[in-house]
Amino acid sequence: MVMSPPLPDALNSFGAEKPHLVRFAANGVALVLELPEDSLPHALFWGSDSLADADLEQLKLSSGRPNAANGLDDPLPVALLPEAWTGWTGTAGLGGHRLGEAWSPKFTPEAVSITETEGLGGSLVMTALDAAAQLSMTLQVEMVPSGLVRMRASVQNLAPAPYVVDGLHLALPVPGYADDVLDLAGRWAKERIPQRGRFQVGTHLREGRHGRTGADAAFVLTAGESGFGFDQGEVWGLHVAFSGNHRTSAERTSTGERLLLGGELLLPGEVVLAQDESYSSPYIYATYGNGLDESAARIHEFLRARVEHPRSPRPVVMNVWEAVYFDHDWSKLAELAVVAAGVGVERFVLDDGWFGARRDDTAGLGDWHVSTDVWGDGRFESLVDHVTSLGMEFGLWFEPEMVNVDSDLARRHPEWMLQVPGRLPVEFRNQQVLDISHPGAFDYIRDSIVGLVREHGIRFIKWDHNRDLVDAGSTRTGRAGVHEQTLATYRLLREIRLACPDLEIESCSSGGSRIDLAILEHTDRVWASDCIDAHERHQIQRWTAQLLPPELVGSHVGADQAHTTGRRLDLSFRAATALFGHFGIEWDLTNASSEDLAALREWVDFYKSHRDLIHTGRVVRASSEDDALWLHGAVSPDRTRALYSVSLLERPVTWPAGRLRLPGLDDATLYHVFPTGPGGTEDFDARVHPAWWSPEGVTLPGEVLSRIGVEIPALRVDHSALIGVERVGPASSRSFDAHHAGGSRA
């Protein structure tokens, strides 16, 4: 049985000299934990770092809950791992039993190890024991330098009899004034749809049962002050970093507690621990901020500080899927590569249809060898050579975890397909799921991919995952297999990357259905959606940014008529939308006009000259005109530069728009503000543009730009305008010329 790796052991005995309170602080956030001698830790405080060390005991004194009417005689706080014995009637942290016994554990601390780094956070690792239930618990809590908190727990069975784990969840409290709850929903080609409501009494439960993260995942479950927005209101967010089934909830009890809770959703019998075996939960990430942008920034800073985070400039990608689909004609693809190189593409990716009998989506999936029908006589090798001779990297599409029943692999190894004994799951996109936890299947996929990567010098893999795991049982164990499948996929990715250290991998799953912080430990970018309609992409990318910075999110320019929606959009809008991500192209450029190719080349050049800012800057977002006018942008870490995009997505009730504020700038700095981007001022018309909308722009203090703002052009629906900002020097005066910031219209 495959188990999660155990957490590190705690080191110090849990005795009289232990710290009763521990405070971690970093980047304006504090987490204060109380460590009782006879129970698990609980959070006294999580939020803005406004507490001095001397305030901790006062905080403890002020935190005791009164005795509720007809309630507990001595109310106990809810621990990071909530336990039923305390009188907590919400979701228990550990759910499980030993054939009906040991169903309500009471853990007592045994040992603790605490590391604190002044101003940079710290960590706590605690082991606890329930001697009667013969269970051991290890709890890990860490605050990283960005102020992000992450937690994890592990349970170990110490008895000869097996222990069934039904769930292992961790929680953090939020204050009583966190009255709103925000999370995301969605579906294929329309991911990341925000949904918001009041924090009601009861449980707001979001479960993912797709066997992958899901297009409808809660993503980041956020509670906050009533009316919070991108730049205002305290917010507390929680993300479950797991790429299989998972559970996230916001719970409010009749006795007043409010908390966010998350963990893996285990199917019946997935985890049964023999003696000395352990199960570890996924990491739970918790982020606090004054507004959603600050909350997201803590996650972005954490990701960017990772050793494995992509450091090289994110290359312009050409993916051929919407250009040729399954029609893999050498001459067509060779011509497409020439045109792609001509507009500045740096990575050329051959999508589905290059292998086995895969001429459509009904056959051949799983037969990972180059098709001799399409690519015989050395044509595949010659395409790779052709692409690389044009100065581009060569990338290739795989869907390693899936298989068509009509494939040589399925006919050879029907036992490698996940299934309930005696029947295959219902078909989903003409495919079934390959049991990667099976050693034979694992080795076959790993060796096939590594062999192809090494033989052909492949630098990039688009790793797809196009169906839900329904009735996903293992033929080896007879049990549900989503848990083991997910861990085996992580292991597979890890081994492939170790064997091919220069390889980059994209996580794609019917578009954006496998985006979480666990898959990002093994991949270099995600595909946010199969929909590249720029109008739809505005919302998809805006809310994907609540978790991921733009350099990790593939964003492509499509054809003038979107393949998924049929909507026709100008190139300038499509390109400006793709700009704020990992820029790419998914369009048959051999049919594009010379004018479009010239304009696209300008956009590619613009991306290359600004990707360092977009991919290192702080993400900012805003909206106005009843949410019809959207702004998003990137502000450099030192706040000396910024790039904003302003887009009109609907026709507002009133027009023209009022002044639009530019968030993220330094109040005490003087900035040069100017229209930018290909064709930014070529069609200047005083009737529809403010007076400052010219190559000369305007110079204004940051305080004016961020608090009062500037007027913008009279945009048409589904059009964007780009605004550049550069530091001039310190602001010597707070006065400014209102005419130049706005300007009258003729």
SESEDO-913605 format. One record per residue (C-alpha): x, y, z; residue number from 1; chain. Coordinates in steps of 0.5 Angstrom, whole numbers, plus 500, padded with zeros to 3 digits. Example, Ala and Ser with C-alpha at 12.3 -4.5 7.8 and 13.67 -1.06 7.14 Angstrom:
# residues 2
> east;north;up;nr;kette
> 525;491;516;1;A
> 527;498;514;2;A
This chain:
# residues 746
> east;north;up;nr;kette
> 500;500;500;1;A
> 503;507;498;2;A
> 503;512;504;3;A
> 504;519;504;4;A
> 511;521;507;5;A
> 511;522;514;6;A
> 513;529;517;7;A
> 520;530;520;8;A
> 520;528;528;9;A
> 520;533;533;10;A
> 526;533;537;11;A
> 525;537;544;12;A
> 521;533;550;13;A
> 515;537;552;14;A
> 516;539;559;15;A
> 515;544;564;16;A
> 520;549;560;17;A
> 517;549;554;18;A
> 514;556;551;19;A
> 507;556;553;20;A
> 506;561;547;21;A
> 509;562;541;22;A
> 509;568;536;23;A
> 511;567;528;24;A
> 511;574;525;25;A
> 514;576;517;26;A
> 512;581;512;27;A
> 507;584;517;28;A
> 503;578;519;29;A
> 503;575;526;30;A
> 501;568;528;31;A
> 500;567;535;32;A
> 499;559;538;33;A
> 498;557;545;34;A
> 501;550;547;35;A
> 497;547;552;36;A
> 500;541;556;37;A
> 495;537;555;38;A
> 492;538;548;39;A
> 494;540;541;40;A
> 496;547;539;41;A
> 491;552;538;42;A
> 491;559;534;43;A
> 490;565;539;44;A
> 491;570;533;45;A
> 492;570;526;46;A
> 492;577;522;47;A
> 496;583;522;48;A
> 503;584;526;49;A
> 501;589;530;50;A
> 503;585;537;51;A
> 509;586;541;52;A
> 512;580;545;53;A
> 510;583;551;54;A
> 502;583;549;55;A
> 502;576;548;56;A
> 500;574;555;57;A
> 495;580;555;58;A
> 492;577;548;59;A
> 491;570;552;60;A
> 487;573;557;61;A
> 483;577;553;62;A
> 481;570;548;63;A
> 478;566;553;64;A
> 471;564;551;65;A
> 465;565;556;66;A
> 460;560;558;67;A
> 455;559;553;68;A
> 448;558;555;69;A
> 447;551;556;70;A
> 454;550;553;71;A
> 460;547;556;72;A
> 462;548;563;73;A
> 469;550;561;74;A
> 469;552;554;75;A
> 475;549;550;76;A
> 479;553;544;77;A
> 479;549;537;78;A
> 485;546;536;79;A
> 489;547;529;80;A
> 487;539;529;81;A
> 480;540;531;82;A
> 478;534;536;83;A
> 471;532;538;84;A
> 473;530;545;85;A
> 473;538;547;86;A
> 466;539;545;87;A
> 467;541;538;88;A
> 461;540;534;89;A
> 464;542;527;90;A
> 468;537;523;91;A
> 473;533;527;92;A
> 481;534;524;93;A
> 482;526;524;94;A
> 476;522;522;95;A
> 478;514;523;96;A
> 477;508;527;97;A
> 480;501;528;98;A
> 474;497;526;99;A
> 469;501;530;100;A
> 474;503;536;101;A
> 479;509;537;102;A
> 474;513;533;103;A
> 475;519;538;104;A
> 482;520;539;105;A
> 485;525;545;106;A
> 492;527;543;107;A
> 497;529;549;108;A
> 503;533;546;109;A
> 510;529;547;110;A
> 515;533;544;111;A
> 516;540;540;112;A
> 521;543;536;113;A
> 520;551;535;114;A
> 525;555;530;115;A
> 524;562;530;116;A
> 527;567;525;117;A
> 526;574;527;118;A
> 521;578;522;119;A
> 522;572;517;120;A
> 517;567;521;121;A
> 519;560;524;122;A
> 516;553;524;123;A
> 513;548;530;124;A
> 513;541;529;125;A
> 510;537;535;126;A
> 509;530;536;127;A
> 503;528;540;128;A
> 500;521;543;129;A
> 493;518;545;130;A
> 496;512;548;131;A
> 489;509;549;132;A
> 487;509;542;133;A
> 495;507;540;134;A
> 495;513;535;135;A
> 501;518;534;136;A
> 500;525;531;137;A
> 505;529;528;138;A
> 503;537;527;139;A
> 507;541;523;140;A
> 506;549;522;141;A
> 511;554;518;142;A
> 510;561;517;143;A
> 515;563;511;144;A
> 518;570;510;145;A
> 512;572;505;146;A
> 508;571;511;147;A
> 504;565;508;148;A
> 502;560;513;149;A
> 503;552;511;150;A
> 501;546;516;151;A
> 501;539;515;152;A
> 499;533;520;153;A
> 501;526;520;154;A
> 498;520;524;155;A
> 501;513;525;156;A
> 498;507;527;157;A
> 502;504;533;158;A
> 497;498;534;159;A
> 497;491;531;160;A
> 490;492;528;161;A
> 489;496;522;162;A
> 487;503;523;163;A
> 482;506;517;164;A
> 483;514;516;165;A
> 477;517;513;166;A
> 480;524;513;167;A
> 485;528;516;168;A
> 484;536;516;169;A
> 487;542;519;170;A
> 484;549;521;171;A
> 485;556;523;172;A
> 480;561;526;173;A
> 478;567;523;174;A
> 475;573;527;175;A
> 468;574;528;176;A
> 468;580;523;177;A
> 470;576;517;178;A
> 462;576;515;179;A
> 463;575;507;180;A
> 466;568;504;181;A
> 469;568;497;182;A
> 471;562;493;183;A
> 471;560;486;184;A
> 467;555;481;185;A
> 467;554;474;186;A
> 467;548;468;187;A
> 471;546;462;188;A
> 473;552;458;189;A
> 470;557;463;190;A
> 474;556;470;191;A
> 475;561;476;192;A
> 468;564;476;193;A
> 468;568;483;194;A
> 462;566;488;195;A
> 461;570;494;196;A
> 456;570;500;197;A
> 455;571;507;198;A
> 459;567;512;199;A
> 453;563;515;200;A
> 452;559;521;201;A
> 453;552;519;202;A
> 458;549;514;203;A
> 460;552;507;204;A
> 463;546;504;205;A
> 467;545;497;206;A
> 469;538;495;207;A
> 473;536;489;208;A
> 471;529;487;209;A
> 474;529;480;210;A
> 480;525;482;211;A
> 484;532;480;212;A
> 484;539;482;213;A
> 477;540;478;214;A
> 475;546;474;215;A
> 470;548;479;216;A
> 475;547;485;217;A
> 474;553;491;218;A
> 481;554;489;219;A
> 483;559;495;220;A
> 477;559;500;221;A
> 477;566;503;222;A
> 473;569;509;223;A
> 474;577;510;224;A
> 471;583;512;225;A
> 464;585;509;226;A
> 465;589;502;227;A
> 473;587;502;228;A
> 476;588;495;229;A
> 482;587;491;230;A
> 485;593;495;231;A
> 481;593;502;232;A
> 478;589;507;233;A
> 482;584;512;234;A
> 482;577;508;235;A
> 484;570;510;236;A
> 484;565;505;237;A
> 486;557;505;238;A
> 488;553;499;239;A
> 489;545;499;240;A
> 495;543;496;241;A
> 493;537;493;242;A
> 491;534;486;243;A
> 486;529;487;244;A
> 480;529;491;245;A
> 480;534;497;246;A
> 475;538;501;247;A
> 475;545;503;248;A
> 470;549;508;249;A
> 468;555;512;250;A
> 465;553;518;251;A
> 461;557;523;252;A
> 458;554;530;253;A
> 452;557;534;254;A
> 457;558;539;255;A
> 461;563;535;256;A
> 467;560;532;257;A
> 469;561;525;258;A
> 474;557;522;259;A
> 477;555;515;260;A
> 479;548;514;261;A
> 482;543;509;262;A
> 485;537;507;263;A
> 484;531;502;264;A
> 478;527;501;265;A
> 479;520;502;266;A
> 474;515;499;267;A
> 472;509;503;268;A
> 478;505;505;269;A
> 483;508;501;270;A
> 488;509;507;271;A
> 488;503;512;272;A
> 494;503;516;273;A
> 498;497;518;274;A
> 502;497;525;275;A
> 507;503;524;276;A
> 504;505;518;277;A
> 503;513;517;278;A
> 499;517;513;279;A
> 500;525;512;280;A
> 495;530;510;281;A
> 497;535;504;282;A
> 500;542;505;283;A
> 494;547;507;284;A
> 496;554;505;285;A
> 493;560;509;286;A
> 494;567;507;287;A
> 492;573;510;288;A
> 492;580;507;289;A
> 489;587;507;290;A
> 485;586;501;291;A
> 485;580;496;292;A
> 492;583;492;293;A
> 496;583;498;294;A
> 493;576;500;295;A
> 495;573;493;296;A
> 502;577;493;297;A
> 504;572;499;298;A
> 503;566;495;299;A
> 506;569;489;300;A
> 512;571;493;301;A
> 513;564;496;302;A
> 513;561;490;303;A
> 518;566;487;304;A
> 523;564;492;305;A
> 523;557;491;306;A
> 529;554;488;307;A
> 525;550;483;308;A
> 522;557;481;309;A
> 523;558;473;310;A
> 528;563;473;311;A
> 530;564;465;312;A
> 526;569;461;313;A
> 519;565;460;314;A
> 520;564;452;315;A
> 514;565;447;316;A
> 511;559;446;317;A
> 507;556;439;318;A
> 502;551;440;319;A
> 500;548;434;320;A
> 493;545;437;321;A
> 488;550;434;322;A
> 492;551;428;323;A
> 492;544;426;324;A
> 489;539;431;325;A
> 490;532;429;326;A
> 492;534;422;327;A
> 500;532;422;328;A
> 502;534;415;329;A
> 510;535;415;330;A
> 510;541;410;331;A
> 504;544;414;332;A
> 508;544;420;333;A
> 514;546;417;334;A
> 511;552;414;335;A
> 508;554;421;336;A
> 515;553;424;337;A
> 518;558;419;338;A
> 512;563;420;339;A
> 512;562;428;340;A
> 520;563;428;341;A
> 519;570;424;342;A
> 514;573;429;343;A
> 519;571;435;344;A
> 517;565;437;345;A
> 522;561;442;346;A
> 518;554;443;347;A
> 515;550;438;348;A
> 510;545;441;349;A
> 507;539;437;350;A
> 500;537;440;351;A
> 496;531;440;352;A
> 496;526;434;353;A
> 504;524;433;354;A
> 504;517;436;355;A
> 501;510;435;356;A
> 494;510;432;357;A
> 492;517;434;358;A
> 489;520;428;359;A
> 483;522;432;360;A
> 481;522;440;361;A
> 478;515;440;362;A
> 485;510;439;363;A
> 492;510;440;364;A
> 492;514;447;365;A
> 498;510;451;366;A
> 502;508;445;367;A
> 508;512;446;368;A
> 512;511;440;369;A
> 512;516;434;370;A
> 507;514;429;371;A
> 510;511;423;372;A
> 504;512;419;373;A
> 505;520;419;374;A
> 512;521;421;375;A
> 515;515;418;376;A
> 522;515;414;377;A
> 525;520;419;378;A
> 520;526;418;379;A
> 519;526;426;380;A
> 527;527;427;381;A
> 527;532;421;382;A
> 521;536;424;383;A
> 525;537;430;384;A
> 531;539;427;385;A
> 528;544;422;386;A
> 525;547;429;387;A
> 531;547;432;388;A
> 535;550;426;389;A
> 530;556;426;390;A
> 532;558;433;391;A
> 526;555;437;392;A
> 526;549;443;393;A
> 522;543;441;394;A
> 516;541;445;395;A
> 511;535;445;396;A
> 504;533;448;397;A
> 503;527;452;398;A
> 497;525;456;399;A
> 501;519;461;400;A
> 496;518;466;401;A
> 490;516;460;402;A
> 489;510;455;403;A
> 484;509;450;404;A
> 481;502;450;405;A
> 483;502;443;406;A
> 490;502;444;407;A
> 496;496;444;408;A
> 497;498;451;409;A
> 490;497;453;410;A
> 490;490;450;411;A
> 496;488;453;412;A
> 495;490;460;413;A
> 487;491;461;414;A
> 489;490;469;415;A
> 493;497;468;416;A
> 486;501;468;417;A
> 483;503;474;418;A
> 477;500;475;419;A
> 472;497;480;420;A
> 473;489;479;421;A
> 469;486;474;422;A
> 467;493;470;423;A
> 471;499;467;424;A
> 468;506;469;425;A
> 464;510;464;426;A
> 468;512;458;427;A
> 470;520;458;428;A
> 473;523;452;429;A
> 473;516;449;430;A
> 479;514;455;431;A
> 480;510;461;432;A
> 485;512;467;433;A
> 492;508;467;434;A
> 494;506;474;435;A
> 500;509;475;436;A
> 501;506;482;437;A
> 502;499;478;438;A
> 509;498;478;439;A
> 509;496;471;440;A
> 505;502;468;441;A
> 509;507;472;442;A
> 516;504;469;443;A
> 513;504;462;444;A
> 510;511;462;445;A
> 517;513;465;446;A
> 521;510;461;447;A
> 517;512;454;448;A
> 518;519;456;449;A
> 525;519;458;450;A
> 527;515;452;451;A
> 523;520;447;452;A
> 526;526;451;453;A
> 533;524;450;454;A
> 533;521;443;455;A
> 530;528;440;456;A
> 532;533;445;457;A
> 525;535;447;458;A
> 525;541;452;459;A
> 518;542;454;460;A
> 512;537;455;461;A
> 505;539;455;462;A
> 502;534;460;463;A
> 495;533;459;464;A
> 490;530;464;465;A
> 483;530;460;466;A
> 478;526;464;467;A
> 475;525;471;468;A
> 477;519;476;469;A
> 470;516;476;470;A
> 470;509;479;471;A
> 478;509;480;472;A
> 479;503;483;473;A
> 486;499;483;474;A
> 486;492;480;475;A
> 491;490;485;476;A
> 488;492;491;477;A
> 481;492;490;478;A
> 480;499;493;479;A
> 479;506;491;480;A
> 485;508;488;481;A
> 485;516;487;482;A
> 490;517;493;483;A
> 495;512;491;484;A
> 494;515;483;485;A
> 495;522;486;486;A
> 502;520;490;487;A
> 504;516;484;488;A
> 503;522;479;489;A
> 508;526;483;490;A
> 513;521;484;491;A
> 513;520;476;492;A
> 514;527;475;493;A
> 519;527;480;494;A
> 523;521;477;495;A
> 522;524;470;496;A
> 525;531;472;497;A
> 531;528;475;498;A
> 532;524;469;499;A
> 531;530;464;500;A
> 534;536;469;501;A
> 533;541;463;502;A
> 526;539;461;503;A
> 520;544;463;504;A
> 513;541;464;505;A
> 506;544;463;506;A
> 500;542;467;507;A
> 494;541;463;508;A
> 488;538;465;509;A
> 482;539;460;510;A
> 485;546;461;511;A
> 485;549;468;512;A
> 483;543;472;513;A
> 489;541;475;514;A
> 492;547;478;515;A
> 494;547;485;516;A
> 500;548;489;517;A
> 502;541;490;518;A
> 502;540;482;519;A
> 507;546;482;520;A
> 512;543;486;521;A
> 513;538;480;522;A
> 511;543;474;523;A
> 514;549;471;524;A
> 507;552;468;525;A
> 500;551;468;526;A
> 495;552;462;527;A
> 489;556;465;528;A
> 484;554;460;529;A
> 482;551;453;530;A
> 478;557;452;531;A
> 483;563;449;532;A
> 477;567;447;533;A
> 480;574;450;534;A
> 474;576;453;535;A
> 473;570;457;536;A
> 480;569;459;537;A
> 480;576;463;538;A
> 476;573;468;539;A
> 480;566;468;540;A
> 486;570;469;541;A
> 484;575;474;542;A
> 482;569;479;543;A
> 488;564;477;544;A
> 492;570;480;545;A
> 489;569;486;546;A
> 494;563;487;547;A
> 499;564;482;548;A
> 503;569;479;549;A
> 503;570;471;550;A
> 509;567;469;551;A
> 506;560;471;552;A
> 500;561;467;553;A
> 500;560;460;554;A
> 496;565;456;555;A
> 496;565;448;556;A
> 494;569;442;557;A
> 488;565;438;558;A
> 485;566;432;559;A
> 481;572;430;560;A
> 475;568;431;561;A
> 475;564;438;562;A
> 475;556;437;563;A
> 471;555;443;564;A
> 466;561;443;565;A
> 466;563;436;566;A
> 467;570;438;567;A
> 471;575;434;568;A
> 476;580;437;569;A
> 481;584;435;570;A
> 488;582;435;571;A
> 490;588;440;572;A
> 485;586;445;573;A
> 487;578;444;574;A
> 495;580;445;575;A
> 494;585;450;576;A
> 490;579;454;577;A
> 495;574;453;578;A
> 501;579;455;579;A
> 500;578;462;580;A
> 502;571;463;581;A
> 507;566;460;582;A
> 505;569;453;583;A
> 504;564;447;584;A
> 500;563;440;585;A
> 495;558;438;586;A
> 493;560;431;587;A
> 494;558;424;588;A
> 499;563;422;589;A
> 500;561;415;590;A
> 493;563;414;591;A
> 494;570;417;592;A
> 495;576;413;593;A
> 502;580;413;594;A
> 499;586;417;595;A
> 497;581;422;596;A
> 504;578;422;597;A
> 507;585;423;598;A
> 503;587;428;599;A
> 504;580;432;600;A
> 511;581;431;601;A
> 510;588;435;602;A
> 507;584;441;603;A
> 512;579;441;604;A
> 517;584;442;605;A
> 513;588;447;606;A
> 512;582;451;607;A
> 520;580;451;608;A
> 521;587;453;609;A
> 517;587;459;610;A
> 516;580;461;611;A
> 522;581;467;612;A
> 517;586;470;613;A
> 510;582;469;614;A
> 514;576;471;615;A
> 517;579;477;616;A
> 512;585;479;617;A
> 506;585;484;618;A
> 500;583;481;619;A
> 494;589;482;620;A
> 487;589;480;621;A
> 481;593;480;622;A
> 475;595;477;623;A
> 470;601;476;624;A
> 464;603;472;625;A
> 459;597;475;626;A
> 465;592;474;627;A
> 465;593;466;628;A
> 472;597;466;629;A
> 477;592;469;630;A
> 484;594;470;631;A
> 490;589;472;632;A
> 497;590;472;633;A
> 504;589;475;634;A
> 508;593;479;635;A
> 516;592;480;636;A
> 518;590;487;637;A
> 522;597;488;638;A
> 515;600;485;639;A
> 520;604;480;640;A
> 516;601;474;641;A
> 509;599;473;642;A
> 505;596;467;643;A
> 497;597;467;644;A
> 492;594;462;645;A
> 485;597;462;646;A
> 479;593;459;647;A
> 472;595;457;648;A
> 468;588;458;649;A
> 461;591;458;650;A
> 458;597;456;651;A
> 457;601;462;652;A
> 450;605;464;653;A
> 454;611;464;654;A
> 460;613;460;655;A
> 465;616;460;656;A
> 469;613;466;657;A
> 471;617;472;658;A
> 478;617;473;659;A
> 481;610;474;660;A
> 486;610;480;661;A
> 493;606;479;662;A
> 494;601;485;663;A
> 501;599;488;664;A
> 505;606;487;665;A
> 509;609;492;666;A
> 506;616;494;667;A
> 512;620;495;668;A
> 515;618;488;669;A
> 514;622;482;670;A
> 512;618;476;671;A
> 512;619;468;672;A
> 505;616;466;673;A
> 504;614;458;674;A
> 500;610;453;675;A
> 504;604;451;676;A
> 504;598;447;677;A
> 504;597;439;678;A
> 500;602;436;679;A
> 498;606;443;680;A
> 498;613;441;681;A
> 497;612;433;682;A
> 490;613;433;683;A
> 490;619;438;684;A
> 483;623;437;685;A
> 482;628;442;686;A
> 474;627;442;687;A
> 475;620;445;688;A
> 482;621;449;689;A
> 484;625;455;690;A
> 489;630;453;691;A
> 495;626;457;692;A
> 494;620;452;693;A
> 500;622;447;694;A
> 507;620;447;695;A
> 509;625;452;696;A
> 505;623;457;697;A
> 504;626;464;698;A
> 508;627;470;699;A
> 505;626;477;700;A
> 506;624;484;701;A
> 504;617;486;702;A
> 499;619;491;703;A
> 495;623;485;704;A
> 496;616;481;705;A
> 494;611;486;706;A
> 488;616;490;707;A
> 485;620;485;708;A
> 488;617;478;709;A
> 487;619;471;710;A
> 482;619;465;711;A
> 483;614;460;712;A
> 481;613;453;713;A
> 473;612;451;714;A
> 474;604;449;715;A
> 470;600;445;716;A
> 467;594;448;717;A
> 473;588;448;718;A
> 478;593;447;719;A
> 484;594;452;720;A
> 489;600;453;721;A
> 496;599;456;722;A
> 499;605;461;723;A
> 506;605;462;724;A
> 509;608;469;725;A
> 516;610;470;726;A
> 520;613;476;727;A
> 522;620;475;728;A
> 524;622;482;729;A
> 522;624;489;730;A
> 515;627;489;731;A
> 517;635;491;732;A
> 510;637;491;733;A
> 503;635;491;734;A
> 500;639;487;735;A
> 499;637;480;736;A
> 495;640;473;737;A
> 488;637;473;738;A
> 488;638;466;739;A
> 494;634;464;740;A
> 491;628;468;741;A
> 484;628;465;742;A
> 483;633;460;743;A
> 477;636;456;744;A
> 474;633;450;745;A
> 473;637;444;746;A
